[in-house]
Structures are given as C-alpha cells and as structure tokens.
Amino acid sequence: MQQYVILRHDFPELHWDLMLEYEGVLKTWRLPGAPEIDPASDESSIDLVAEVLPDHRIAYLEYEGPVSGDRGVVSRWDRGSLTLLEYNDDSLVALLTGEELAGRVTLKKKDQEKQWSLNYTAFF
C-alpha cells in the first residue's frame, strides 16, 4: 500500500509539503497552507496553489526534525495511505485516508512550469 505525508515546514517561510509515494520516491508539492476543511462549514472542498518540488526520499514518511543545510524544521501534520487513481506529467488524482484527511486530491499542472492547482474534496 502506498503512503503519503504532509509536513509542516518553517523554511524559507511557513508552508506545508504534500508528499505522495510513487515508485520508490515521494512526489512533492509545496502548499501555502494545510488542505483542511472545517467540518462545521458548508464547504466540502478547498482549492490551493501548489508548487512542484523535486522528489524527496522515502525517509520523509517517518522523519520529523531539522532539515540539513539549515533549511528549518519539519513536523508531521498528517500521514496515511493513498490510492493513486491517475498520474501523468500534467495531473494526479488520488484518494487519501489519513489521520487528518479522508478524501480526494486532484493536482493539475498550470501554464507555468512549477505551478499546479490542488483541489481537495473531503468525504464527510
């Protein structure tokens, strides 16, 4: 079973790293905030801008602490299993089942090389 993790990272500014296991690496996107939805609201989805980052090591599924090279500290915000429904160079669709999230994440590449859009729809 494939896994995912979302790390809170305080460098160079506070952001969240979404990491999805795929073929021995973690495909990674930087998010400006956590993809959380207030269960008391009428909303069941959230849209965020995502910046694709280089692949990360599988070790980040379990790691919390300082990042080498004085690049801040990471702490786990969420972790769980993922079911990959679709993946190609321009999009990714997966089901996430974790400690914080339970829903569908859709990532789509925008016109700019590193910019993607993320939609997370919760299963309430």
C-alpha positions as CSV (number, residue, x, y, z in Angstrom):
1,M,0.0,0.0,0.0
2,Q,1.3,3.5,-0.9
3,Q,1.6,6.2,1.7
4,Y,1.5,9.9,1.9
5,V,2.6,12.5,4.4
6,I,2.0,16.3,4.8
7,L,4.8,18.0,6.7
8,R,4.7,21.5,8.2
9,H,7.9,23.2,7.2
10,D,9.1,26.5,8.6
11,F,11.7,27.4,5.9
12,P,12.1,29.7,4.0
13,E,8.6,30.6,5.2
14,L,5.9,28.6,6.8
15,H,4.4,26.1,4.3
16,W,3.2,22.5,4.1
17,D,4.8,19.8,1.9
18,L,2.5,17.3,0.4
19,M,4.5,14.1,-0.3
20,L,2.9,11.2,-2.2
21,E,4.7,7.8,-2.5
22,Y,5.3,6.7,-6.1
23,E,7.8,4.2,-7.5
24,G,10.3,4.5,-4.5
25,V,10.2,8.3,-4.1
26,L,8.0,10.9,-2.7
27,K,6.4,13.2,-5.3
28,T,6.3,16.6,-3.6
29,W,4.4,19.8,-3.8
30,R,4.7,22.9,-1.6
31,L,1.4,24.3,-0.3
32,P,0.7,27.7,1.3
33,G,-1.5,26.1,3.9
34,A,-2.8,22.8,5.2
35,P,-5.6,21.4,3.0
36,E,-8.1,21.2,5.8
37,I,-11.8,21.9,5.7
38,D,-13.8,23.0,8.7
39,P,-16.4,20.2,9.2
40,A,-18.8,22.8,10.6
41,S,-18.8,24.8,7.3
42,D,-21.0,24.1,4.3
43,E,-17.8,23.6,2.2
44,S,-16.6,20.1,1.3
45,S,-13.6,21.2,-0.8
46,I,-10.7,23.5,-0.8
47,D,-8.5,24.9,-3.7
48,L,-4.8,25.8,-3.2
49,V,-1.9,26.8,-5.4
50,A,0.8,24.1,-5.3
51,E,4.4,24.4,-6.3
52,V,6.0,21.2,-7.6
53,L,9.3,20.4,-5.8
54,P,12.0,17.8,-6.6
55,D,11.3,14.2,-5.5
56,H,12.1,13.5,-1.8
57,R,13.4,10.4,-0.1
58,I,11.0,7.9,1.3
59,A,12.6,8.5,4.7
60,Y,10.4,11.7,5.0
61,L,7.4,9.4,5.6
62,E,8.7,9.0,9.1
63,Y,11.1,11.9,9.7
64,E,10.4,14.9,11.9
65,G,13.1,17.4,12.9
66,P,15.8,19.7,11.5
67,V,16.4,19.6,7.7
68,S,20.0,19.5,6.6
69,G,21.7,22.7,5.4
70,D,20.0,24.9,7.9
71,R,16.7,24.6,6.0
72,G,14.4,24.7,9.0
73,V,12.4,22.1,10.8
74,V,9.7,19.7,9.6
75,S,6.9,18.3,11.7
76,R,4.2,15.9,10.6
77,W,0.7,17.4,10.1
78,D,-0.9,14.3,8.5
79,R,0.0,10.8,7.3
80,G,-1.8,7.9,5.9
81,S,-2.5,5.7,2.9
82,L,-3.1,6.7,-0.7
83,T,-4.8,5.1,-3.6
84,L,-3.5,6.5,-6.9
85,L,-6.3,6.8,-9.5
86,E,-4.5,8.7,-12.2
87,Y,-0.9,10.0,-12.7
88,N,0.8,11.6,-15.7
89,D,3.0,14.6,-16.4
90,D,0.1,17.1,-16.1
91,S,-2.2,15.7,-13.4
92,L,-2.5,13.4,-10.4
93,V,-5.7,12.1,-8.7
94,A,-5.5,10.1,-5.5
95,L,-7.7,9.1,-2.6
96,L,-6.1,9.9,0.8
97,T,-7.0,8.2,4.1
98,G,-5.1,9.6,7.0
99,E,-5.2,11.0,10.5
100,E,-6.5,14.4,9.3
101,L,-7.7,13.9,5.8
102,A,-10.1,11.5,4.1
103,G,-10.9,12.5,0.6
104,R,-9.8,13.0,-3.0
105,V,-6.9,15.2,-4.0
106,T,-6.6,16.4,-7.6
107,L,-3.4,18.1,-8.8
108,K,-3.3,19.8,-12.2
109,K,-0.3,21.4,-13.8
110,K,-0.9,25.1,-14.8
111,D,0.8,27.0,-17.6
112,Q,3.8,27.9,-15.6
113,E,6.3,25.0,-15.2
114,K,6.3,24.7,-11.4
115,Q,2.8,25.9,-10.7
116,W,0.0,23.4,-10.1
117,S,-3.5,23.7,-8.7
118,L,-4.7,21.5,-5.9
119,N,-8.3,20.6,-5.1
120,Y,-9.0,18.6,-2.0
121,T,-12.6,17.2,-1.6
122,A,-13.4,15.7,1.8
123,F,-15.5,12.6,2.3
124,F,-17.7,13.6,5.3
